[in-house]
Amino acid sequence: MMVSTVRGEFGKFTGRIELDEADPTRSVQATVDATAVDTHDAQRDGHLRSADFLDVERFPILEFKSTRIKNVGPDTTI
């Protein structure tokens, strides 16, 4: 097994950040089209799309939704 740094991108995604203090689970949402992974190496991209990694046949869309927002200081919220 080899470890290395690889740069790439997902060409299709959407996102929204909107502070919803009443329901922080709706504050941050992002959706990524996993089939659009692009590292500029077709063979590597195919492997990333396989069941070994992203398994895009079963999970073509990646979703993130915040579950909480924590105020850690007067000017910082995480």
URZI-V50118 format. One record per pair of residues at least 4 apart in sequence whose ideal C-beta (glycine too) atoms are under 8 Angstrom apart, sorted by the first residue. I is the first residue (numbers start at 1). J is the second residue. Records with the same first field share a line. If there is no record, write none. Layout:
# URZI-V50118
I=J, J
This chain:
# URZI-V50118
6=39, 44
7=39
8=37, 38, 39, 40, 45, 48
9=37, 38
10=32, 33, 34, 36, 37, 38
11=33, 36, 38
12=32, 33, 35, 36
13=30, 31, 32, 33, 36
14=30, 31
15=28, 29, 30, 31
16=28, 29, 30
17=27, 28
18=26, 27
19=27, 69, 77
20=24, 26, 27
21=69
23=27
24=66, 67, 68, 69
25=65, 66, 67, 68
26=65, 66
27=66, 69
28=64, 65, 66
29=63, 64, 65, 66
30=63, 64
31=61, 62, 63, 64
32=36, 61, 62, 63
33=60, 61
34=49, 54, 56, 59, 60, 61, 62
35=49, 56, 60
37=45, 48, 49, 54
38=45
39=44, 45, 48
41=45
42=46
43=47
44=48
45=49
46=50
47=52, 53
48=53, 54
49=53, 54, 56
50=54, 55
51=55, 57, 58
54=59, 62
55=59
56=60
69=77, 78
70=77, 78
71=76, 77
72=76, 77, 78
